[in-house]
Each structure stands twice: as structure tokens, then as C-alpha cells.
Amino acid sequence: MRYAVLATALVVLGCSKGHQETHDKPTDPRPNMAADPRAIAILEESAAAYRSLETYQDEILIASSGRNMMPRQAFGKTLYATDGRFLFEVSSQDPYGSGTTVSRVWANDGKVYATSFMNSGKKESSIFEALESIKEPSAYASILVPSLLFQGEFLNQSLFDRMKAPQLEKELELAGETFIHIADPDGYSVLISERTKLIKRIFLPNNSGMVDIQATANEPLASFEVGDQPGG
């Protein structure tokens, strides 16, 4: 089922972004393009919605170009509670072997840890540093939605702060739900639920991939398992 969803996501990605030229490095938004005030207002509403959450959990699907150590496909999840518990992890094929590697950041009792195939168990001084440390093996997913859950840690560096000239595009319907499409020229673009103001899908800059999100907010966390130790 996950691979069927991945195939569908790739088709959507191709239809939405296929006209763009592929670049190896991010470029600045087109010169002289001003941010759309309507898009800014929606982004501010969405950021406020994330700030107001008591709990948040999701499942994520990643389909990327594979450049710069990013996985071509990966699956993961986010768990968050305002009491300080947090878990972000992504599972993908080991870039140096045939097995599976897990990149993970978790926080509990005031301690924050990150592990990945590039980092075998380092205690981090902040959630910002921990999530930044696994951004490549997570196809940058670690610094997208989590940056909105920890806006204080990502001061002026959240996903929405990275969008310099966001534009309001045509609304989309997916599975009977309406999503607002906000695109930043040559940068991230997002589909935001009109109902919940949470993000459904994020397109990475330069046609380098997408992150699809199935989110649940303000409900009891069903399976919060953080019991690992660094390197576990």
C-alpha cells in the first residue's frame, strides 16, 4: 500500500512540477517578485495553528531526487507533545548497503538526541541542532514541519521563513478535502488544509522531491516509543 501511495505521489509531483528546470543548487526567487499578502496571511494562520497544538502526530512519505545524500524514497513519522516529548524518524535504504537505515531525533526529560547512518549517537544541545544534523538523510523533512512545531527553536528559520515571495495558487481537491496551494518561486511550495490549516504536502525546491503528510492533531498519542538510547 505504501508503494502504491508513493507511485501516486510521484505522478502528482510530476504533474505539478514537471515544467520546472532541474538545478543542483537552490536559486533565489525571481527578481522583483513581491510576496502575495493573501499567501502571507494563510502562512501566518498555519503557523499559529501549529503553535496552538497540544499534541501532533503524522506519517510521512518522501519521494526525492536522491541528490546530496537524500533518500529517493523514505517513510517516517513525527510525534510531538507540549510536555516535552518528541520523536522524528525516517527509514530508508542504506546508501552504503542493501539494508534499511533509520535517522532519528527524539527528546524526553529535557534531553535531545539524534542518530543516523552519519551520526551514531550524539547528544545535541538543542532541538534545532539535532534536527539540522539529519536534514540530508531525511530529504530535509526534519526541518520542515518540526520547525513549525518548534518555532522558538527555529527563530526566523522555519519552513515558512524560507519562503521569500510566496504566491497564492489555485485551490486543489484531494479525497474530498480542499487544500490551499502556496508556491514560492524556485523554493518550497505547500498544500495547506483549508479546514485544519495543517500541511498536507511540501514540494522541495528545484524539483528535488516532495514530502506527503498524514497528520492527526490534538488527540492522544497512541504509540509514543522513545525508549532508545543514543546509538540504539
Beta strands, then each sheet from edge to edge (+ up, - down):
strand 1: 55-64
strand 2: 73-81
strand 3: 86-93
strand 4: 100-108
strand 5: 111-116
strand 6: 119-124
strand 7: 167-168
strand 8: 172-174
strand 9: 177-183
strand 10: 189-193
strand 11: 199-203
strand 12: 209-217
sheet 1: 6+ 5- 4+ 3- 2+ 1- 12+ 11- 10+ 9- 7+
sheet 2: 6+ 5- 4+ 3- 2+ 1- 12+ 11- 10+ 9- 8+
end
